[in-house]
Amino acid sequence: MKLGKGMAIICCSLLLLGAQPGLAQNDADSIQMQRVDINHADAQTIALVLDGVGIARAQAIVEYRDSNGEFKSLEELLMVSVIGEATIRNNQDRISFE
């Protein structure tokens, strides 16, 4: 296939920048850079956004929240038996309480 000069420049630029036409960015990578509202998100979203939190731990967060009300601080997350200080420290920039 022969490309026009303008198209060839665009393709080369994309390759130099690391973009590959036709390939979408991994959704999990995109989600992990976001923040999660710990008081309103479902377990699946919490598990996707928080580092080191799988679906079982995320469900424990949701169950605790449903039984005890919304979280007001990071420290309150320690009340969830499966959440430790390291998990909170590693995710503090990803957690919001909106």
C-alpha positions as CSV (number, residue, x, y, z in Angstrom):
1,M,0.0,0.0,0.0
2,K,1.4,3.4,-1.0
3,L,0.8,6.2,1.5
4,G,0.8,9.9,0.6
5,K,3.5,12.1,2.0
6,G,1.3,13.5,4.7
7,M,-0.1,10.1,5.8
8,A,3.5,8.7,5.9
9,I,4.6,11.5,8.2
10,I,1.6,11.0,10.5
11,C,2.3,7.2,10.7
12,C,5.9,7.7,11.4
13,S,5.1,10.3,14.1
14,L,2.7,7.9,15.8
15,L,5.3,5.1,15.8
16,L,7.9,7.4,17.2
17,L,5.6,8.5,20.0
18,G,4.8,4.8,20.8
19,A,1.2,4.8,19.5
20,Q,0.2,1.9,17.4
21,P,-2.8,2.4,15.2
22,G,-5.6,-0.1,15.9
23,L,-4.5,-0.9,19.4
24,A,-6.5,0.5,22.3
25,Q,-4.9,1.2,25.7
26,N,-5.6,-1.5,28.2
27,D,-8.7,-0.6,30.2
28,A,-7.3,-1.9,33.5
29,D,-4.2,0.4,33.0
30,S,-6.5,3.3,32.3
31,I,-8.7,2.6,35.4
32,Q,-5.8,2.2,37.7
33,M,-4.7,5.8,37.2
34,Q,-8.0,7.1,38.3
35,R,-9.5,7.7,41.8
36,V,-12.4,5.7,43.2
37,D,-15.1,7.0,45.4
38,I,-14.9,4.4,48.1
39,N,-18.4,5.3,49.5
40,H,-20.3,4.8,46.2
41,A,-18.3,2.5,43.9
42,D,-19.2,-1.2,43.5
43,A,-16.8,-4.0,44.4
44,Q,-15.7,-4.6,40.8
45,T,-14.7,-0.9,40.4
46,I,-12.9,-0.8,43.7
47,A,-10.9,-4.0,42.7
48,L,-10.0,-2.5,39.3
49,V,-8.8,0.8,40.7
50,L,-7.0,-0.1,43.9
51,D,-3.6,-1.7,43.8
52,G,-3.5,-5.0,45.7
53,V,-7.2,-5.2,46.2
54,G,-9.0,-8.1,44.5
55,I,-12.7,-8.8,44.3
56,A,-12.9,-10.5,47.7
57,R,-11.3,-7.6,49.5
58,A,-13.4,-5.1,47.5
59,Q,-16.5,-7.0,48.5
60,A,-15.5,-6.8,52.1
61,I,-15.1,-3.0,51.8
62,V,-18.6,-2.7,50.3
63,E,-20.2,-5.0,52.9
64,Y,-18.6,-3.0,55.7
65,R,-19.8,0.2,54.2
66,D,-23.3,-1.1,53.7
67,S,-23.4,-2.3,57.4
68,N,-21.7,0.7,59.0
69,G,-22.2,3.7,56.8
70,E,-19.9,5.7,54.6
71,F,-16.2,6.0,55.3
72,K,-15.0,9.5,56.4
73,S,-11.2,8.9,56.4
74,L,-8.5,6.5,55.2
75,E,-8.1,5.4,58.8
76,E,-11.7,4.1,58.9
77,L,-10.8,1.7,56.2
78,L,-8.6,-0.1,58.7
79,M,-11.9,-1.3,60.3
80,V,-12.4,-3.6,57.4
81,S,-10.6,-6.8,58.6
82,V,-8.9,-7.5,55.2
83,I,-7.5,-4.0,54.8
84,G,-4.2,-3.2,56.3
85,E,-2.0,-0.1,56.6
86,A,0.1,-1.1,53.6
87,T,-2.9,-1.3,51.3
88,I,-4.1,2.1,52.4
89,R,-0.6,3.6,52.1
90,N,-0.2,2.2,48.6
91,N,-3.6,3.5,47.5
92,Q,-4.1,6.8,49.3
93,D,-3.9,8.8,46.1
94,R,-6.5,6.6,44.5
95,I,-9.2,6.8,47.2
96,S,-11.8,9.6,47.5
97,F,-14.7,10.1,49.8
98,E,-17.1,12.1,47.7
